[in-house]
Amino acid sequence: MRKLQNFTTGNPSFTGGTYAGEAAADYIAAALLSAKTLDNQLITIKPNVKFKEVIQKLDVSGIVQDASCDFATSGSVAVTERILEPKELQVNLSLCKQEFVDSWEALSLGYSAFDEIPRNFTDYLVSYVGGKVAEATETSIWQGAAATNGEFGGLETAIYASSGSADSVIIPTGSAAVTKDNVVDILTATVDAIPSAVYGKEDLLIYVGTKVLKAWQSSQSGQTNIGSFNNQLNVGEKPSNFQGIEIAHAPGMSDNVIIAAQKSNLFFGTGLLSDHNEVRVLDMADLDGSQNFRVIMRYTGGTQYGIAAEIVGYGLDL
């Protein structure tokens, strides 16, 4: 049944709006954190990085010793530091009012499957643009390159860049494209490469993109009853886990990349309370007589990892 919401009917309010600093936080958060990786909290989110933040990971070992009357320092503490520095980004967009007014009027009359209806036409436009920002954010989190216009540095590039260093990512042997025929072997190789110190941790996930997830689901459907999951063939979605480790779907990942890591070892940073943030909607009717709205957003975003040696990355070298 179509939902009917109790909203005041009539002409939409064509007014602009300006939100800056903390006032823009809710709008920026709705746009950025709607990216699936962030919405599902698949990585650690640092929401109030105004400029840069030092990510510290502690490695403590050998601290237990035989009891004695004296105080004697035992064990070792190694501190790994990474700098999380979000990049400043912006959206400058011109939209024709008439292209959106019909959809807005349908929402304001209550003909919608959504429970939360934008309060006015300005919010409607901001939510539309915010959805596009979320899509771009999802891709940048994994595949982004800081040198590319409109992107911030992604995790795949940063993790692979650690190869050969003292703190190097673990890359399983082989670099074939993932298919339904080899996905089980590749996932097995990935899990086998997970360090013993990380294996079994509660927040350990296997991150995959859409292509790998489809290959995994297809491999579990089976072609015959023999070997298919629960003898269900193609009926229903199959469990997204491998050898007890959850498979996390991150649509922004590259087609043939699989990453096994703790979500507490992968970070996304933004400055929701930064003075740099801005959301502005300008109605151009009074300025040039056009039916255009200009939508302006300014925000920050960036990623970082903690310890590369505790991350397994298949396909990063493809």
Disulfide bonds with the S-S distance in Angstrom:
none
